[in-house]
């Protein structure tokens, strides 16, 4: 029974671990998917900026959207509390994909910073030489954002596939543990019945003796306590039969 209980606890712990991994992967997928939403939001703010010819209020909105997107990208790798979600660090096998997303974000951030956020009179000559004409700026930003979106989509897809495989492995483990649990339970039941059978035999034999049948015997195997008890019972029944036989002869 101790083995049975230990096996159940072990199975539950392993399956709980896989379930928690699936939950954390789901959180990572949500945050990776949020990159797409934040990138689209940033593009919307940029579109309003161009349509309204660079109103300062739009620039502050672009800055806020940039900060949110950057925070989300960093949290995706490092983990932590974000949007009331306890996010675990990104699994190592996806770090390369994250690096691609981050490099594309750095490139897009540089374009936005140099051409929208800080194109003032105080901009130095080196920065001024990197400015992109307004006609091509929107296209350049859209291309950078599109690359960022595609990379985020790729990461979401890979995380989803990884989560699907983990879920399948969890189901396989559940089946294996269920089979092993049944096997262990069957072994335990067999051992219990093996222990109880001599007791049933002794009970039946005792009932026969109480009815006057002293020819009954109980088979005994091994040298455990039940076997010793069985041999003692057989010896007692034999002694009683011999005693009664002598009594009958003496009476006769």
N, C-alpha and C positions, 0 to 999 in steps of 0.2 A: 504493500500500500504506500510505503514511503517512496519507493521507486515510481509508482504511478503518479503520486502527487508532484514529485520533482519533475517528472516528464511533462506534466500538464503546465506547470509553472514555466519551465524552459520554453515550451512551445508558445505559450502566451506571450512571453517576453520577446521572443524572436519575431513573432507576427506583429506585435505592437511596434517594434522597431521599424519594420517594413511599412506599416501603416503611417507612422510618423514621418518617415522619409517621403512617402507619397504626398502627405500633406504639405511638407516643406517644398517639395518640387512644384506642387500646385501654386504655392505662394510665389515662387520664383517665376513661374509662367505668367502669373498675374502682373508682376512688376515688369517683366520683359515686355508683356503686351502693353503696359502703360506707357512704355517708351514710344510706341506708335501713336498713342493718343496725344502725348505731350509734343511730339514732333509735328503732328498735324495742327495742334493748337498754335505752335510757334509759327508755322507757315501761314496760318490765318492772320496772326498779328502782323506778320511781315507784309502780307497782301494788303491789309488795311493801311499799313505805313506807306506803301507805294501809291495806293489809291488816294490817300489824303495828303500826299506830298510831304511826308516826314514831320508830322505834328509831334511835338515833344511828348505829349501824353502817350502816343503810340510807342515811342522809344522806351518809355518806362515799362510798358506792358511787354514789349519784346524782351527787355532785361529780366523781368519776372519770369516769363516763360522759359528763358534760357536757364535761369537758376533752378527752376523746378526740374527741367529735363536733365541737367547735369547732376543734381542731387539724386534723381531716380537711377541714372546710369551707375553712379558710384555705389549706391545702396545695393544695387543688383549684385555686385561682386562682393562687397564687404559684409552685407547683411545688416541687421539691426531692426529697430522699430520704424516702420514707414507706413503711413496710412493705416495705423492701428493693426498692422500685420507684423508678427514676429518672424522676420526674414532671416533665414540661415545664409551663410556665405555660399556663393555659387560653387557647385561641384567642380573640382579641378579640370575635368575633361572638357569643360565649356569655357575655360579661361581664355583660350585662343580666340574663340568667337567673340567674347566680351572685348578683348583687346582690339579686334577689328572695329567693333561698334564705337569704342572709345576714341580710336584714332580718327574715325570719320567725324565724330562729334568735335574733336579738337580742331579739325580742319574747318568744319562749318562754323564753329565758334570764332575762329580767327577771322574768317570772312565777315561775319556779322559785326565783330568788334571793330575791325579796321574800317568798315564801310558804312556802318549805321550807328553804332554806339559811340564812337569817338572820332568822327570826321569833323573836328572843330578847328578853329584857327590855331589852337595850340598844338595841333598834330604836327609831329616832327617830319622832316623831309623823307626819312626812310619809310615811315608809315604812309605818307602821302603818295609815294611812288607805287605802293601796293594797292591803291584804290582802284576799283573796277568801275567803269562807266555805268551809269544808271541803266542804260539799255540792256547791258549784259548781266548786270548784278542780279536781277531777279531770276534769270535763267540759271546762273551759277548757284544761287542759294537753293533753288528748287532741285537742281541735280544733286547737290550735297545732301539735302534732306531726303531725297528719294533713295540715295545710297544708304543713308542711315535707317530709313524705313525697311529697306530690303534686308539689311543685316539683322535688324530687330526681328523681322518676320522669320528669317532663317533660324535665329536662336530660339524663338518661340516654338517653331516646328521641331527642332532637335530636342528641346526640353520636353515637349509633348510626347515624342516618340520614346524618349528615355523613361518618362513616367508610365507610358503604356507597357513597356517591357518590365518595369519594376512591378506594376500591377499584376502582370501575367506571372512573374516569378513568385509574387506573394500568393496568388491563387494556387500555383503548383505546390508551394510549401504547405499551404493549408490542406491540400489533398494528401500530401505525404504525411503530415503530422496527424491528420485524421485517421489514415490507415494504420500508422504506428500506434496511435492511441488505442484503436480497436484491438490491435494485436496484443499490446501490453495488457489491456483489460481482459482479453481472452485468457492470457497466461495467468493473470492474477485469479480469474474465476476458476481456472483449472486447478490451481494450487489450493484455493479455498475448498473446492469440492473434494480434492484429494485429502485434505485435512479433516473435512466433516464426514466423509464416508465411514471411517472406522467408528465415529461417534454414533452415526445412524445404525450401524451394525450392532454396536453394543447396546443401544437402546432397544432394538428389536429382540436381541438375545435375552436381555433382562426381562422383557415382557413375557417371553416364552418360559423362562425359569419361574417367574411368578405364577404361571399357570401349571407348573409341575413338570414341565419338559426339561429334564436335566441332560438330555442327549445333545443339546445345542452347543455348538462351538463357533468361535469367531476367528476368521483368518487374521493373522498378524504378519506384518512385514517391517523390517527395519529394527532399529533399536531406540526409537524416540519414546517419549513419555506415553503416547497413545498405544504403542506396541507393547510396552511394559504393562500398561493397564489391561490390554486385551489378553496377554498371557496370564495375568493374575486372575482375570475373570474366568478364563478356561480352566485354570487350576482350581478355582473355587467351585465351579460347577462340577468338576470331576470329583473333588473331595466330598461335596454334598451327596453326589450320587453314591459314592463308596460308603459314606456314613449311613445313608438311608438303607442301603443294601445290607449292611451289617446289622442295623437295627431290626430289619425285617427278619433276618436269619435268627437273631437272638430272641425275638418275640416268638418266632415259630418254634 
